[in-house]
Amino acid sequence: MAHTLYDFMRWEHMINVGVVGYGTIGKRVADAVILQEDMKLVGVTGRTYNYRLEIAASRGIDIYSIETPSQLKDQGIKVKGNLKDLLKKADIIVDCSPKPCGKENIDKYYKPAGVKAILQGGEKNDAAELSFVAQCNYRDAINKDYVRVVSCNTTGMCRTLHALDKAFGVKKARATLIRRGGDPHAVTRGPINAIVPSFELPSHHGPDVRTVLYDMEVFTTAVIVPTTMMHMHNMSVVLKKQPSVKEVVELFKKTPRVRVIKANHKLGSTAEVIELARDLGYKRGDMMDICVWEEGIGLYDGELFFPQAVHQESDVIPENIDAIRAMMGFKDQEKSIMLTNISLGI
Ligand SMILES: NC(=O)c1ccc[n+]([C@@H]2O[C@H](COP(=O)([O-])OP(=O)(O)OC[C@H]3O[C@@H](n4cnc5c(N)ncnc54)[C@H](OP(=O)(O)O)[C@@H]3O)[C@@H](O)[C@H]2O)c1
């Protein structure tokens, strides 16, 4: 029999994963779980009827209701049971419901059933035992019961700042976040024709980075703009050791889930980055890497500057997969990241 990359893991059984909340993040996590040879998607939940559940059902995914399934049944969705039934089949739940439902679901459902759960970045840090980004603190998540995968923005900053910190030491980091108004399908979000500053100082993103990079000196400000594709971060970092621009480029090139792109390759904007993801054939046009523009990496007065783009709908998906492995006791951080990247084509 051919050996696969998964042979060394020697799982006694597949990890049974349930997904609660089948929206922007949930449907992507479910698809990613299906691609893992060491995991089985045992079902997803539907709350109100929508087309996504029709697609899931047509692909053979089992659907469970949260409470009473009448609305789903009325619309012809075959429901396998309710959330309590799903919990009987799952070793771990990835909860992708909107805040603060994840925290509430822990207390109401997951704890009483003794099932582990991953929450998403909309939840508060103290909703789980640990906040997580695979490259930064995988080992801290091993065998934990409740972990929060941090938000798309926090994930993006953690990936690049962690790499810089390991290589050169970060004295302090500053970032201005230019945030998308809403996801592409979100017709009620905005602004349509305005730039909306955040008046929090720092914006909540800086403190959130510190829930993963525990000692990082980081301060953020944020604005929201009328775009749906990606967020952008203008980063400035004071390092303990002074690298050359070339060394920083090389570092980012070898950092997992970070991609160095060139504006002069006709990739000078977030729109072109998403087009790149589509042309590469990535499912849904998702760009799971954090994209750093090479031409934007520069040093001025001892300070490093660079712009990075974050695809909010997808950068946290590989983190959820690695969090599942860590929480289920798989100890090898590098191998988990590698397996996830290969399976997702990152
Ligand atoms: N979208 C992003 O860009 C993004 C990026 C990173 C992290 N996140 C985080 O990921 C989480 C989910 O966000 P999302 O954008 O995927 O939301 P979403 O698209 O609105 O999907 C949420 C899903 O959860 C379901 N739901 C609602 N209340 C529920 C409950 N009490 N229990 C179980 N399921 C429930 C919804 O069902 P109905 O449709 O029937 O209401 C929907 O299927 C949030 O914490 C968010 O902050 C989002």
The ligand as an SDF file (V2000), in Angstrom:
LIG
                    3D

 48 52  0  0  0  0  0  0  0  0999 V2000
  -16.6380   36.9670    7.8220 N   0  0  0  0  0  0  0  0  0  0  0  0
  -15.4160   37.2690    8.1350 C   0  0  0  0  0  0  0  0  0  0  0  0
  -14.7760   38.0240    7.4230 O   0  0  0  0  0  0  0  0  0  0  0  0
  -14.7810   36.6920    9.3720 C   0  0  0  0  0  0  0  0  0  0  0  0
  -13.3860   36.5760    9.3980 C   0  0  0  0  0  0  0  0  0  0  0  0
  -12.7690   36.0050   10.5120 C   0  0  0  0  0  0  0  0  0  0  0  0
  -13.5290   35.6340   11.6000 C   0  0  0  0  0  0  0  0  0  0  0  0
  -14.8920   35.7890   11.5520 N   0  0  0  0  0  0  0  0  0  0  0  0
  -15.6470   35.3760   12.7400 C   0  0  0  0  0  0  0  0  0  0  0  0
  -16.2830   34.1370   12.4710 O   0  0  0  0  0  0  0  0  0  0  0  0
  -17.5410   34.0740   13.1620 C   0  0  0  0  0  0  0  0  0  0  0  0
  -18.6250   33.8140   12.1510 C   0  0  0  0  0  0  0  0  0  0  0  0
  -18.6500   34.8710   11.2120 O   0  0  0  0  0  0  0  0  0  0  0  0
  -19.2760   34.6770    9.7570 P   0  0  0  0  0  0  0  0  0  0  0  0
  -18.8540   35.8690    8.9760 O   0  0  0  0  0  0  0  0  0  0  0  0
  -18.9970   33.3320    9.2100 O   0  0  0  0  0  0  0  0  0  0  0  0
  -20.8280   34.8090   10.0920 O   0  0  0  0  0  0  0  0  0  0  0  0
  -22.0570   34.4910    9.1330 P   0  0  0  0  0  0  0  0  0  0  0  0
  -21.6540   34.4500    7.7100 O   0  0  0  0  0  0  0  0  0  0  0  0
  -23.1350   35.4300    9.5350 O   0  0  0  0  0  0  0  0  0  0  0  0
  -22.4870   33.0080    9.5460 O   0  0  0  0  0  0  0  0  0  0  0  0
  -22.9080   32.7080   10.8360 C   0  0  0  0  0  0  0  0  0  0  0  0
  -23.6720   31.3860   10.8200 C   0  0  0  0  0  0  0  0  0  0  0  0
  -24.0330   31.0420   12.1650 O   0  0  0  0  0  0  0  0  0  0  0  0
  -25.4340   30.7510   12.2440 C   0  0  0  0  0  0  0  0  0  0  0  0
  -25.9450   31.1030   13.5690 N   0  0  0  0  0  0  0  0  0  0  0  0
  -26.5380   32.2420   13.9880 C   0  0  0  0  0  0  0  0  0  0  0  0
  -26.8210   32.1670   15.3050 N   0  0  0  0  0  0  0  0  0  0  0  0
  -26.4200   30.9440   15.7230 C   0  0  0  0  0  0  0  0  0  0  0  0
  -26.4390   30.2760   16.9590 C   0  0  0  0  0  0  0  0  0  0  0  0
  -26.9410   30.8550   18.0720 N   0  0  0  0  0  0  0  0  0  0  0  0
  -25.9380   29.0140   17.0490 N   0  0  0  0  0  0  0  0  0  0  0  0
  -25.4410   28.4170   15.9610 C   0  0  0  0  0  0  0  0  0  0  0  0
  -25.3920   28.9970   14.7320 N   0  0  0  0  0  0  0  0  0  0  0  0
  -25.8740   30.2540   14.6290 C   0  0  0  0  0  0  0  0  0  0  0  0
  -26.0260   31.5700   11.1270 C   0  0  0  0  0  0  0  0  0  0  0  0
  -27.2750   31.0340   10.7680 O   0  0  0  0  0  0  0  0  0  0  0  0
  -28.4320   31.9830   10.1760 P   0  0  0  0  0  0  0  0  0  0  0  0
  -27.9590   32.3410    8.7980 O   0  0  0  0  0  0  0  0  0  0  0  0
  -29.6180   31.1190   10.1600 O   0  0  0  0  0  0  0  0  0  0  0  0
  -28.5260   33.1540   11.0950 O   0  0  0  0  0  0  0  0  0  0  0  0
  -24.9630   31.4300   10.0330 C   0  0  0  0  0  0  0  0  0  0  0  0
  -25.0900   30.2100    9.3470 O   0  0  0  0  0  0  0  0  0  0  0  0
  -17.6580   35.3910   13.9390 C   0  0  0  0  0  0  0  0  0  0  0  0
  -17.1090   35.2360   15.2220 O   0  0  0  0  0  0  0  0  0  0  0  0
  -16.7780   36.3310   13.1330 C   0  0  0  0  0  0  0  0  0  0  0  0
  -16.2870   37.4160   13.8790 O   0  0  0  0  0  0  0  0  0  0  0  0
  -15.5200   36.2790   10.4580 C   0  0  0  0  0  0  0  0  0  0  0  0
  1  2  1  0
  2  3  2  0
  2  4  1  0
  4  5  1  0
  4 48  2  0
  5  6  2  0
  6  7  1  0
  7  8  2  0
  8  9  1  0
  8 48  1  0
  9 10  1  0
  9 46  1  0
 10 11  1  0
 11 12  1  0
 11 44  1  0
 12 13  1  0
 13 14  1  0
 14 15  2  0
 14 16  1  0
 14 17  1  0
 17 18  1  0
 18 19  2  0
 18 20  1  0
 18 21  1  0
 21 22  1  0
 22 23  1  0
 23 24  1  0
 23 42  1  0
 24 25  1  0
 25 26  1  0
 25 36  1  0
 26 27  1  0
 26 35  1  0
 27 28  2  0
 28 29  1  0
 29 30  1  0
 29 35  2  0
 30 31  1  0
 30 32  2  0
 32 33  1  0
 33 34  2  0
 34 35  1  0
 36 37  1  0
 36 42  1  0
 37 38  1  0
 38 39  2  0
 38 40  1  0
 38 41  1  0
 42 43  1  0
 44 45  1  0
 44 46  1  0
 46 47  1  0
M  CHG  2   8   1  16  -1
M  END
$$$$
